[in-house]
């Protein structure tokens, strides 16, 4: 938990100065960098306010529109414009009680029902920032060694299913494709010859689903700044596509709603230690006034089946939106098995 807010900035240069910063890099929008005086371990319950969650979600694309977007990407792949691109949609719901709409309460619900390795929340009311994430995916980690050199690592996810049997050759090929893209991104800020892939196509189990995860790492070059790192690697390759510039252009054409914080990065940077850990902002909620939003998407290749890609977006969203429909403080012990078996249906 972070407390004692010192300053807020949108200038990435501050991450190379001093102190420990909470970092939110939206896919759409300016960076939010908040320096806090104190960082201490503690349960989410300690900072959770009241929440009455919504149940009626509407999607920026219904099933037919999403299928059309997937087919458009497949046509662009056939034309040679791109190899892979993510197609995402944004779900939105009105919070039923504005007085009970704390993002900290949602964070506590997510921690109880869907613990994730890179979960967290950032609440800056004066800046209108209310974000909670249950991300399973590492975007960037910086680890210094005793000699002052730093390792930079990323853990792209590609391949999602309810069980290992759901994962296909398409998922494995897509993962390898994005690993190659991430290798290229990290090579722009790493010492020559230091890029490696210590883990490839590792199966990870998370609540309600499984992922294929790889790990790419290198040795950061001396003198590289945070603006350099972000320019080289952002937005994350796993939520854009390959080649990245072409994928970004296609995403802008086929997605009707801005992604906001979703598909960006979220975490912390310690300028004093030269260390950092940023997640890809997937499985992420953000509050905009009395509207709660959540993003979900899938990676599209020539081998994609549009209906199955829609089903993947449903799988990624159903458990978390069901949890978000709850209340904090909890009236009773949550029935996680019931949440696991529930579905948000097909939002339109």
ABEGO torsion letter per residue (X at the ends): XBBGBABBBABAAAAABBEBBBBBBBABEBBBBBBBABBBBEBAAAABBBBBBBABBBBABBAAAAAAAAAAAAAAAAAGABABBBBBBBBBBBBABAABABAAAAAAAAAAABBBAABEBBBBAAAGBBBBBABABBABBBBBBAAGBBBBBBBBBBEBBABAAABBAAAAAAAAAAAAAAAAAAAAABBBGABBBABBGBBBBBBGBBBBBBBBBBBBBBGBBAAAAAAAAOBBAAABEOBAAAAAAAAAAABABBAEABGBBBEBBBAAAGBBBBBBBBGBBBBBEABBBBBBBBBBBAABBAAAAAAAAAAAAAAAAAAAABBOBBABBBBAAAAAABBAEBBX
